[in-house]
Amino acid sequence: MKKTRFIVYAAVIAALYAVLTMALWEFSSLAIQVRLSEALCILPLFTPAAIPGLFIGCAVANILSGTWVDNVFGSLTTLAAAAVTAVIGKRFSLGRRQGLSRPRRWLAPLPAVVFNALVIPFVLYFGYGITSMGSTTATVGVLALMALSVFVGQAIACYVVGIPLMLLLERINDKRRLF
């Protein structure tokens, strides 16, 4: 039963991630992006099934619309961020009934923000051939601007949307024990 639940949770999370990314594609891709599906990167706090679920969901979205560079490195970045988020969840856990600790709430979205800001500019530059941003064409400048752009977009998705989602899931989970 536990194995079945794990697979179902992973599949539902993968589907949610892929559908959200594709439905909001105009906002989810290229140099200036707010991939709202990244708000789901807080889910490893609640279930380990979120780790493969987020990875598969990201891979599916990237297969449907991205380049092979994005599919490989973007998906692996999501996998790494999800795994680190799960570690943060275990490290700062207060126990099932006591809820999320304050450091855990603020640290949980951080891996997705930082990892994507470090990796995705290279994916955009080399995978999509985006070699300028505005009037900036120097490689270092373009990569720095992309890193800033991805960082801000990820922060919006993971903190502005992700933290309220985390608090909502915590409240629901306390009452119904979803995860």
Secondary structure as GFF3:
##gff-version 3
##sequence-region A 1 179
A	DSSP	alpha_helix	2	23	.	.	.	ID=ss1
A	DSSP	alpha_helix	25	28	.	.	.	ID=ss2
A	DSSP	three_ten_helix	36	45	.	.	.	ID=ss3
A	DSSP	alpha_helix	50	65	.	.	.	ID=ss4
A	DSSP	alpha_helix	68	69	.	.	.	ID=ss5
A	DSSP	pi_helix	70	74	.	.	.	ID=ss6
A	DSSP	alpha_helix	75	91	.	.	.	ID=ss7
A	DSSP	alpha_helix	102	107	.	.	.	ID=ss8
A	DSSP	alpha_helix	110	122	.	.	.	ID=ss9
A	DSSP	pi_helix	123	127	.	.	.	ID=ss10
A	DSSP	alpha_helix	139	155	.	.	.	ID=ss11
A	DSSP	pi_helix	156	161	.	.	.	ID=ss12
A	DSSP	alpha_helix	162	176	.	.	.	ID=ss13
###
